[in-house]
Amino acid sequence: MQKNDVINVIQNRVSLRSYAEKEISQEHLDMILDCAIAAPTAGNQMLYSVIVIKDEQTKEKLSKSCDNQPFIAKAPVLLLFVADQRKWFEYYKQNGVLEFANEKGLLFEAPQEADLILACEDTMAAAQNAVIAAESLGIGSCYIGDIIEHYEYHKDLFQLPDYVFPLALLCLGYYKENYDRVHRKRFDKKFVVFEETYHCLTPEEYQEMFAEHEKTYSPHNPYGADNYAKMFYARKTGAAFSKEMARSVRVALKNWNGALYS
């Protein structure tokens, strides 16, 4: 089957961490944001907001707070996608929903965990639309999941009110001329896509699934790990930044508890 332009754009994309010294045009930025807003959304609620970041000092701060990644400060534009339930609940409050709920015997509850997850779905759909739109314009991107860390600091930095959660930071910048794209191999589709019900992989399937990854194992790794799984756990899942990410999310979740909205 012949591929079309959209599929080519998606399959050609790589995470870009080195950018051409060229400002992103307002025309291109507007196109990217318009495509983000066109993303699928639960009940047409658009449960997210997008903060456009160009200030050099702010980018420098983020390059440190997001796990010390200097390239973040070099990106011409950063887009911060936040899961946002505040706007709807403030709208409810301003339009008498509290009184209506009392009259009808309903609880006017603040956003809770399920609301956050729904908002996260909306937010990431919008962010990925932005990624694909940018790629089609010759603008590379890189997701920064570390924005989830240091919740209190980022909440203060961007003046985020309650029920607004910083979910994804996106670096944007044009590709350098003749940039050599290196595509990292993904897991084989058979380990990811299942028919009708979930398939629990067998030990043999796990070995096959991770065979390519295990080729990157080094016995001289700094963690003293004697196999790839242990090495990767020490570098990622068990690392200090991962523990900070977990702590930050737990702090943020304390607000998303369904208490009566006020």
ABEGO torsion letter per residue (X at the ends): XBBBAAAAAAAABBBBABBBBBBBBAAAAAAAAAAAAABBBBGGAGBBBBBBBABAAAAAAAAAABGGBAAAAABABBBBBBBBAAAAAAAAAAAGAAAAAAAAGBBBBBBBAAAAAAAAAAAAAAAAAAAAAAAAAGBBBBBBAAAABGAAAAAAAAGBBBGBBBABBBBBBBBBBGBBBBBBBBBBAAAABBBGBBBBBBAAAAAAAAAAAAAABBAABAAGBABAAAAAAAABAABAAAAAAAAAAAAAAAABAGBBBX
